[in-house]
């Protein structure tokens, strides 16, 4: 089963967040993942959207997504992101 990682992001340091954005793609690719959505405009049909950014990643399976998130490769980027923004990560299998 494939896996989608959904991320809601609220950025408070845009300059530092740019550094995170530069580091992340190679880490995602290293675990067989790819970006499906990376910061596209969110059009709300019902409810509210109160976040700066939405990201959607696809991985071959949940295990690959988990290995990516907890990897040494992604750790540096994750530390930068935690200083630049607040984020919520979700994994969905399909």
FENMO-V705482 format. One record per residue. N is the residue number from 1. RES is the residue in one small letter. PHI is phi in radians with two decimals (NA if undefined). Layout:
BEGIN
n:N res:RES phi:PHI
n:N res:RES phi:PHI
END
This chain:
BEGIN
n:1 res:x phi:NA
n:2 res:x phi:-1.29
n:3 res:x phi:-2.40
n:4 res:x phi:-1.95
n:5 res:x phi:-1.87
n:6 res:x phi:-1.81
n:7 res:x phi:-2.34
n:8 res:x phi:-1.80
n:9 res:x phi:-2.24
n:10 res:x phi:-2.10
n:11 res:x phi:-1.68
n:12 res:x phi:-2.07
n:13 res:x phi:-2.37
n:14 res:x phi:-1.15
n:15 res:x phi:-1.13
n:16 res:x phi:-1.18
n:17 res:x phi:-1.10
n:18 res:x phi:-1.06
n:19 res:x phi:-1.11
n:20 res:x phi:-1.03
n:21 res:x phi:-1.08
n:22 res:x phi:-1.26
n:23 res:x phi:-1.42
n:24 res:x phi:-1.21
n:25 res:x phi:-0.95
n:26 res:x phi:-1.13
n:27 res:x phi:-1.20
n:28 res:x phi:-1.11
n:29 res:x phi:-1.06
n:30 res:x phi:-1.08
n:31 res:x phi:-1.95
n:32 res:x phi:1.37
n:33 res:x phi:-1.65
n:34 res:x phi:-2.61
n:35 res:x phi:-1.40
n:36 res:x phi:-1.75
n:37 res:x phi:-2.43
n:38 res:x phi:-2.45
n:39 res:x phi:1.47
n:40 res:x phi:-1.20
n:41 res:x phi:-1.08
n:42 res:x phi:-1.78
n:43 res:x phi:-1.73
n:44 res:x phi:-1.50
n:45 res:x phi:-1.68
n:46 res:x phi:-2.53
n:47 res:x phi:1.39
n:48 res:x phi:-2.32
n:49 res:x phi:-2.18
n:50 res:x phi:-2.10
n:51 res:x phi:-2.17
n:52 res:x phi:-1.38
n:53 res:x phi:-2.67
n:54 res:x phi:-2.16
n:55 res:x phi:-2.23
n:56 res:x phi:-2.31
n:57 res:x phi:-2.01
n:58 res:x phi:-2.04
n:59 res:x phi:-2.17
n:60 res:x phi:-1.04
n:61 res:x phi:-2.86
n:62 res:x phi:-1.07
n:63 res:x phi:-1.04
n:64 res:x phi:-1.11
n:65 res:x phi:-1.11
n:66 res:x phi:-1.15
n:67 res:x phi:-1.08
n:68 res:x phi:-1.07
n:69 res:x phi:-1.03
n:70 res:x phi:-1.68
n:71 res:x phi:-1.32
n:72 res:x phi:-1.10
n:73 res:x phi:-1.01
n:74 res:x phi:-1.51
n:75 res:x phi:-0.97
n:76 res:x phi:-1.07
n:77 res:x phi:-1.10
n:78 res:x phi:-1.07
n:79 res:x phi:-1.14
n:80 res:x phi:-1.13
n:81 res:x phi:-1.05
n:82 res:x phi:-1.14
n:83 res:x phi:-1.48
n:84 res:x phi:-1.77
n:85 res:x phi:-2.79
n:86 res:x phi:-1.87
n:87 res:x phi:-2.45
n:88 res:x phi:-2.13
n:89 res:x phi:-1.96
n:90 res:x phi:-2.35
n:91 res:x phi:-2.02
n:92 res:x phi:-2.19
n:93 res:x phi:-1.61
n:94 res:x phi:-2.40
END
